């Protein structure tokens, strides 16, 4: 069983959030739509609308073409993405602090 990210735990597991979380988790690599859909367990039809929206919002950008596949990656230069990454770090920090309190209380 795959561990759930704090981003998914906080914002839910809608297909849109799953795609966003995937790119936030792996910001250094590029992926095709099919790769992302397979990794997060959604259909190619479902990812099409999400993908186009993420491109339009400048959250993901085309990085290169390999054969017929277009590969996209997280647009780490985007102010929106910088904020999303910061939110992810803040959430992780908050979860760690709450876990530390639980350990201290129960120990």
Number of C-alpha atoms within 10 A of each C-alpha: 3 4 5 9 15 18 22 16 10 10 11 12 14 11 17 18 14 22 23 21 22 19 20 21 15 12 15 11 12 19 19 16 18 15 13 21 21 11 12 13 12 17 14 14 9 12 18 13 11 16 19 12 14 17 15 11 13 17 23 24 18 15 15 14 11 9 6 6 12 14 19 21 20 26 22 19 10 15 12 14 19 15 12 18 17 12 13 20 14 13 17 15 13 13 13 12 12 12 12 12 12 11 10 9 8 7 6
